């Protein structure tokens, strides 16, 4: 779904005003500010997203990039170091790699961390540790959609988190006036779902590849 930067900013400002504890709204607003070249405002919005969700590795990555743009390299290095560890602890491969690369460009050491297995953490039959909340809960009965993204959600997110997204997704549909019968609108909805859950298509593909049975 294509829209100009000002429209995106206006929509996400409206969402953060109506729901100030919505970390996805702040992340999306920060991303929109960044795309518009409003780096100072982007940094504030992304910092708020991290305050609300300290497990959001993509927010660490994006905020680190913005701080570098602002020539705040010391702040960026500290933030990226913390974000790298967060990403590694959750198996967020792509943000971890990106933050490691940024640290190297800054001439800073990349933290040594143990490799996190990407297989789901199970506590018992149909109980897993949720990747977003860090809390145990019941897994979904089935993947909510086909393909690697549906499998990733099934392996990493509980019923409670998925229900929470359904409520948030309804807000996204209403705020952005999405028509899910349109391919571009459906794609936009998926992008916001991935942002809220905190993973990328690349993460899902990597998980699918590592989870594939070996012959």
C-alpha positions in Angstrom: 0.0 0.0 0.0 1.6 3.2 -1.1 1.0 6.5 0.7 3.0 9.7 1.2 5.1 10.2 4.3 2.9 12.9 5.8 -0.2 10.6 5.5 1.7 7.8 7.3 2.9 10.1 10.0 -0.6 11.5 10.5 -2.1 8.0 10.8 0.4 6.7 13.3 0.4 10.0 15.3 -3.4 9.5 15.7 -2.9 5.9 16.8 -0.3 6.7 19.4 -2.4 9.5 20.7 -5.5 7.3 21.1 -3.4 4.3 22.4 -0.2 5.7 24.0 0.9 2.2 25.2 0.9 0.7 21.8 4.5 -0.2 21.0 3.7 -1.1 17.4 2.2 2.3 16.9 5.4 4.1 18.2 7.6 1.8 16.2 5.7 2.5 13.0 5.6 6.3 13.8 9.4 6.2 14.3 9.8 4.5 11.0 7.6 7.0 9.2 9.5 9.9 10.8 12.8 8.3 9.7 11.6 7.9 6.1 10.6 11.6 6.2 14.0 12.7 7.4 12.7 13.7 10.8 15.5 11.9 12.7 15.1 13.6 16.1 11.4 12.8 16.2 12.1 9.3 15.0 14.6 8.7 17.8 12.0 9.8 20.4 9.3 7.6 19.0 11.6 4.5 18.7 12.9 5.0 22.2 9.3 5.0 23.4 8.6 1.8 21.5 11.6 0.2 23.3 10.3 1.5 26.7 7.0 -0.2 26.0 8.5 -3.4 24.6 12.1 -4.0 25.6 12.1 -7.2 23.5 11.6 -5.4 20.2 14.9 -6.1 18.5 13.8 -4.4 15.3 13.2 -1.2 17.3 16.8 -1.4 18.7 18.1 -1.8 15.1 16.2 1.1 13.7 16.9 3.4 16.6 20.6 2.6 16.3 20.6 3.6 12.7 18.8 6.9 13.5 21.3 7.7 16.3 24.1 7.2 13.8 22.4 9.6 11.4 22.3 12.1 14.2 26.1 11.6 14.8 25.3 10.2 18.3 27.7 7.4 17.8 28.4 6.7 21.5 24.6 6.4 22.2 24.2 4.3 19.1 27.0 1.9 20.2 25.5 1.4 23.7 22.0 0.9 22.3 23.1 -1.5 19.5 25.1 -3.6 22.0 22.1 -4.0 24.2 19.9 -4.7 21.2 22.3 -7.3 19.8 22.1 -9.3 23.0 18.3 -9.0 23.0 18.1 -10.2 19.4 20.5 -13.1 20.1 18.5 -14.2 23.2 15.4 -14.5 21.0 16.9 -16.0 17.9 16.2 -12.8 15.9 18.7 -13.6 13.3 18.3 -10.7 10.8 18.2 -7.8 13.4 21.1 -9.4 15.2 23.2 -9.5 12.0 22.3 -6.0 11.1 23.2 -4.6 14.6 26.5 -6.6 14.6 27.3 -5.0 11.2 26.5 -1.5 12.5 28.7 -2.0 15.6 31.6 -3.1 13.4 31.2 0.0 11.3 31.4 2.1 14.5 34.6 0.3 15.4 32.9 -1.2 18.4 33.2 -4.9 19.6 30.3 -7.2 18.8 29.1 -9.0 22.0 29.9 -12.7 22.4 26.7 -14.5 22.8 25.7 -18.2 22.8 23.8 -19.2 19.7 20.1 -19.4 20.4 18.3 -22.4 19.0 15.3 -21.3 16.8 13.2 -24.3 17.8 10.2 -23.4 19.9 10.5 -23.6 23.7 8.0 -26.0 25.1 7.1 -26.4 28.8 4.6 -29.2 28.3 2.0 -30.5 25.9 0.7 -27.5 23.9 2.5 -25.0 26.3 5.3 -22.7 25.0 7.1 -19.6 26.1 5.8 -16.7 24.0 8.4 -14.8 22.0 6.8 -11.4 22.4 5.8 -11.5 26.1 8.4 -14.0 27.4 5.6 -15.7 29.3 4.3 -19.3 29.0 0.9 -20.0 27.5 -1.1 -22.3 25.3 0.0 -22.6 21.7 -2.4 -22.1 18.9 -4.4 -25.2 17.7 -3.0 -24.8 14.2 -0.9 -22.3 12.2 -3.1 -19.2 11.6 -2.1 -19.1 7.9 -0.2 -21.1 5.3 3.6 -21.0 4.7 6.6 -20.0 6.8 5.0 -17.0 8.5 2.1 -19.1 9.7 4.5 -21.8 11.0 6.7 -19.2 12.7 3.6 -17.8 14.6 2.5 -21.3 15.5 5.9 -22.2 16.9 6.6 -19.0 18.8 3.4 -17.2 19.9 0.7 -18.2 22.3 -3.1 -18.0 21.9 -3.2 -14.9 24.2 -0.7 -13.0 22.0 -2.5 -14.0 18.8 -5.8 -12.8 20.2 -4.1 -9.5 21.2 -2.9 -9.1 17.7 -6.4 -9.7 16.2 -7.6 -6.8 18.3 -4.7 -4.6 17.3 -5.1 -5.7 13.7 -8.7 -4.5 13.8 -7.4 -1.1 14.8 -4.9 -1.1 12.0 -7.6 -2.0 9.5 -9.8 0.8 10.7 -7.1 3.5 11.1 -5.6 2.8 7.6 -9.0 2.0 6.0 -7.7 -1.3 4.6 -9.6 -3.5 2.2 -8.1 -6.9 2.7 -9.6 -8.1 -0.7 -6.9 -5.9 -2.3 -3.5 -7.4 -2.6 -1.6 -4.2 -1.7 -3.8 -3.6 1.4 -3.4 -7.2 2.5 0.3 -6.8 2.2 0.2 -3.7 4.3 -1.8 -5.6 7.0 0.8 -8.3 7.0 3.6 -5.8 7.4 2.0 -4.3 10.5 1.4 -7.8 11.9 5.1 -8.6 11.5 6.1 -5.3 13.1 3.8 -5.9 16.1 4.9 -9.5 16.6 8.5 -8.5 16.1 9.8 -10.7 13.3 10.4 -10.5 9.5 9.7 -12.7 6.5 13.4 -13.5 6.5 13.2 -14.7 10.1 10.3 -17.0 9.1 12.2 -18.4 6.1 15.3 -19.0 8.2 13.3 -20.8 10.8 11.6 -22.9 8.1 14.9 -23.8 6.7 16.4 -24.8 10.0 13.3 -26.7 11.0 13.1 -28.7 7.7 13.8 -32.4 8.2 17.2 -33.5 7.0 17.5 -36.5 4.7 
